[in-house]
Amino acid sequence: MERSEAMNAPSPRDDNADRIATGVPDTVLGLLFMIGGVVLAVTGTRMEGLGGMTIGGGTLPIIIGCAFVLAGGILAFQGRVEIAMLRRHAAVLFKREDFTWFPVTVLVSLGLYTLLLESVGFLPLTFLFILLMIRIGGGGLVRGSLYAAFLTVFIYVLFVNGLRVPLPVGILG
């Protein structure tokens, strides 16, 4: 190939210039929400009940898990349009200049949060999770730390004292 032909050849960036960048299709996100909801609901059924109370510690996780499954199903159904566009080659998952690590970071962080909650404990892990979400969303470290601390304590007091739901103590216990 001569130099002039190589200069006029379309670059990989130009190959998708006329296509819409869909990001992660809603179908995939919906299915991930559904899987997470099932895991949350099953985890809730394994939580010990509180002595003498009709509503146990697993009631709220079961309700939230079922809501995740329902919302995820709706999201997955709505994503069929994006999947059809991908199949027709009218869309691409990501354009190089549009790619962001935010959704990937959120999903990986949420998975790690779920796996580590029992061993690390609610207070330190929730603080770190909220702070990470604030930082990758563009927030500052000092203000993010204050918000994360406030939200962590607020959620803890609400669940432990208000709703009487025991939360994992992990390394603090």
N, C-alpha and C positions, 0 to 999 in steps of 0.2 A: 504494500500500500504506500502510495506516495505521500509526502508530507502534506500537501494541500488537501488530499482526500481525508487524511487522518484528522485534520483540523476541522473539516466540515462534517465529519461523522457525528451523529448525536451522542451526547454523553449519557451515562446512566441516569443522571438527574433529569435530562430532557425526556427520557423514555416515558415517564409517568406525568408529564406536565399537564396533559389534558384530562387526567383522571382525578376523581375526588378522593381525598385521603379520609378514610373512615375511622382510623384508630382501631381499637379493639372492638369488634362487633358486639352489639348489645346482647346477641344470643350467647356469646361466650361469657360475658359478664353475668348475664342472667343465670346461666348454668353454674357458675362459680358461687353466686349468691345462694342458689338452691342447695348446692353441696354443703356450703357453710351452714345454712339453716338446718339441714338434716343433722350435721355434726353437733350443732348447738342444742337441738331438741333432744338428741340421744344422750348427750352429756347431762342435760337437765333431768332426764329420767333416772340417772344414776346418782344424783345428789341426795344426800340424807335429808329427811324431813326434820322439821323442828318439833320437839316434844309437844304432843297434844294439839298441834295446830292443823287445821284442814289444809291450809296452803303451805307447802313446803318450800325449801330453798330452790328447788328446781322448777317451780312454776313459771317464774319470769323467763328463764332461758328457754323453756318449752314454747311459751307464747311468742317470744322474739324469734326463735327458730322457725316456727310456723309462718310468721309474718315474712321472714326472709325467703322461705320457700315460695310463698304466694307472690311476693313482689318479684322474685327472680324468675318465676314462671311467666309473669306478665312481660318483664323485660326481654326474656328469651323469645317470646312470641313476637314482640315488636321488632326484634332484630332480624327477622326473616327478610326484610327489605334490603338491609345491608348485605346479607349473605347472597341474595339474588344479584345485587350489583357486583359483588366480588366474582361470582360465577360468570357473569357476562363480561368481565374484565372492564367494567365501567368504573371500577374503584380499586384502590390499593389499600392495604392495611396501614402503611405508614409511608409518608414521603420523608426522605432523609432530613430535610430542614424542619419538618413538623414534629419529629419524634421527641417525646418527652419521657423521662423516667418516672414521672410522678405516679401514674397508675400502677406500674410494676412495683415501685417502692411501697405503695400503700398495700397492695395485695401480699407481698412478701412479709411486710411488717405485721400485718394482721395475722398471717399464718404463724409467724414466730411468737406473737403475743399469745395466741391460743395454745401453742405448744408449751410455752414457758410459764404460763400463769400460775400453775400449781406450785412449781418449784421456786420461782423467784418471788411470787406474791403480788397481790393487787396493787398496793401502794407504789413500790418502786417501778414496777413494769408499766403501770398506767401513766405515771408521770413521764417516763421515758417515751412511751408511745405518743402521747399527746404532744410533747415537746418536739419529737421528730416530725409529726404531721405539720406542726406550725412552722418549723424550720424549712422543710421542703416546699411548703406553700409560700415561702418568701418572708416569713416573720422573723423578727430579731431574737437574739438569744436571751437577753434580759427580760424583755416583755413576754416572750414565749415561755420562759421558765416561770414567771409569775402566773400567767394564765394556766399553765399546766399544773402548777401546785394548787391553785384555787379549784380548778375543775376536778382534780383527783380527790382532794379533801371533800368537796361538795358531793361528789358521787359516792364516796365512801360513807359519809355521814348519812346520806339519803338511804342507801341500801342497808347499812348495818343498824343504824338507830331508827330510821323511819320505817323501813319495810321489814326489818329484822331478817335480812338475808345475809348469811355468813359469807364472807369473801376470803379467798385464800391468803394466808399470811406469809407463806413461803419462807424466805431467809430471815424475815423479821420475827418469826415465831419460834 
